[in-house]
Amino acid sequence: MSESKEESGCGCHGDTERAAADPAYRRALWIVVILNVGFGLIELAGGFLAGSQALKADSLDFLGDGSITFIGLLALAWAQSTRAKVALAQGIFLALLGSWVLGMAIWRAIGAVPPEAEMMGGIGIAALAVNVTAALVLARFRDSGDAQARAIWLFSRNDAINNVAVIIAAGFVYWLQSAWPDLVVAAIIAIAFLHSAWEIIRDATQELRKSA
């Protein structure tokens, strides 16, 4: 982390110095928070209803991005060491969630039951629409010279790739009447999510050491 940017592996929190000074940028980040957290909860519920591990994994990506951005906005007036401690707690929590989804995917593989392909695909399409909306909200800041604004844009784009993978997996689930496409996509998303959580933990730990 630095004084003006709360660094993390996800790159989704934005430039805190700019957010404090630029109301338009701050509003854009709040919109992204609402979109990510709101739809993340919806997708998580849909994952349980459809019996889809891929939807559950993708919902964690939404919730992770939204929660980190939310804390970043709340922490504008916090000390750097306080932000680092909060980021560390978030990283650990997100790592536990990612481990749970990965573990559930492995457990489901033992007696794999195909999820509801139609619901899985429909929620995947809705998730893609949410990520495209978030990317459009941030588009005006993409080329403004702020590296973190560009990072948010890029991660919204990468999240959309996850959504496409979920939609494709739903198609294969419907075609093959097999749970394996869902489980494979869930494992890939969960592993990527765990990597981001690890980077958050690593960066927060380094910052705490510096502040100490």
Protein Blocks (a to p, Z undefined) as FASTA:
>chain_A
ZZkbccdfklpnopfklmmmmmklmmmmmmmmmmmmmmmmmmmmmmmmnopaklmmmmmm
mmmmmmmmmmmmmmmmpcfklmmmmmmmmmmmmmmmmmmmmmmmmmmmmmgccddfklmm
mmmmmmmmmmmmmmmmmmmmmmnopaklmmmmmmmmmmmmmmmmmmmmmmmmmmnopakl
mmmmmmmmmmmmmmmmmmmmmmmmmmmmmmZZ
